[in-house]
Amino acid sequence: MAKVNFLGMVAAIIFLSAFTISSSTTWKIAEGHSIKFSSKDPSGVFTKLTGDIEFDEDDLTASKFDVQIDVASINTGNGMKNKHAKSKKWFDADQYPTINFTSEKFTKSAAGYEVTGTLEMHGIKKEFTMPFTFKDNVFESSFTVNRLDYNIGSTKGMSKKVPLDIKLDISVPVTK
């Protein structure tokens, strides 16, 4: 009798654990990633991206993004613009060294996928939905961000010449 109870308990544990095992794949950010930003002026790239990526096209509920962009890695192609972008008037890289995105929910869309989560820049956290595709182990996304939503710059002085909406084009190759 004890043998039957033990076997039943083992079978129940195996059955229940099938519902708690995550089937998502853990991906590592590979060399060659690209985070480009563009507007009338300025344009450039961020060169350093780190984070954790779990993604399974067949089980979006097990997927998650927790990524950081190093603000000090900004490169506009102009040393003075880079220094200005890192200053307190813009990104304030000393006080806010990273731009962070943490996912909360993934959905399938007509063009690929969407991920909704928290985007944090310059100490401001806001819910943000980002469209993306995943093909041949590369995540790609294009979207715009209003810089004033995150207190990046102002509309006074020379800052008023910088457009409010900044376009981002992201390409992140990954490996298992």
HUPEMO-V589671 format. One record per residue. SS is DSSP state (h for helix, s for strand, l for the rest). OMEGA is omega in degrees with one decimal (* if undefined). Layout:
SS_OMEGA, SS_OMEGA
//
This chain:
l_179.2, h_179.5, h_178.8, h_178.3, h_179.3, h_179.0, h_177.7, h_179.3, h_178.3, h_179.0, h_179.4, h_179.2, h_178.7, h_179.9, h_-178.6, h_-179.8, h_178.0, l_-179.2, l_-178.1, l_179.6, l_179.8, l_-179.8, l_-178.3, l_178.6, s_175.0, s_-177.7, s_175.1, s_178.3, s_-176.5, l_174.1, l_177.8, l_176.7, l_-176.0, s_175.3, s_-177.2, s_172.3, s_-177.9, s_174.1, l_175.3, l_173.8, l_15.4, l_172.0, l_179.0, s_-177.7, s_163.9, s_-172.8, l_-177.6, l_179.2, s_176.1, s_174.2, s_-179.5, s_179.2, s_170.4, s_-177.0, s_175.9, l_-178.8, l_-178.5, l_179.6, l_-176.9, h_-179.2, h_179.3, h_-175.9, l_175.3, s_172.5, s_171.9, s_-171.3, s_-178.7, s_173.2, s_177.8, s_-177.9, h_-178.4, h_179.4, h_179.8, s_177.4, s_179.2, l_-174.6, l_-178.7, l_-177.0, h_179.1, h_177.5, h_178.4, h_-179.8, h_179.4, h_-179.1, h_-179.7, h_-174.6, l_179.9, l_-179.9, l_-176.6, l_-175.0, l_-176.5, l_-175.3, l_178.9, l_-178.7, l_-177.5, l_-170.8, l_-178.3, s_166.4, s_-173.5, s_170.8, s_177.4, s_-175.9, s_173.9, s_-175.0, s_176.1, s_175.0, s_174.3, s_177.3, s_179.7, l_-177.0, l_-177.8, s_-177.8, s_170.0, s_174.9, s_176.8, s_-179.9, s_-179.5, s_174.0, s_179.8, s_174.2, s_173.2, l_178.8, l_-179.8, s_177.4, s_178.4, s_172.4, s_-175.9, s_176.1, s_-176.6, s_173.9, s_175.2, s_172.4, s_175.9, s_-177.9, s_178.9, l_178.4, l_175.8, s_171.3, s_176.4, s_-179.2, s_172.2, s_-179.8, s_176.5, s_177.0, s_174.3, s_-174.7, h_-179.2, h_174.6, h_-178.0, h_179.8, l_176.0, l_-177.2, l_-179.9, l_175.1, l_-179.0, l_176.4, h_-179.4, h_-179.3, h_-178.3, h_177.5, h_180.0, l_179.3, l_179.1, l_-178.4, s_179.0, s_179.7, s_175.7, s_174.4, s_-174.3, s_174.9, s_-176.3, s_173.6, s_-178.0, s_174.2, s_179.1, l_*
//
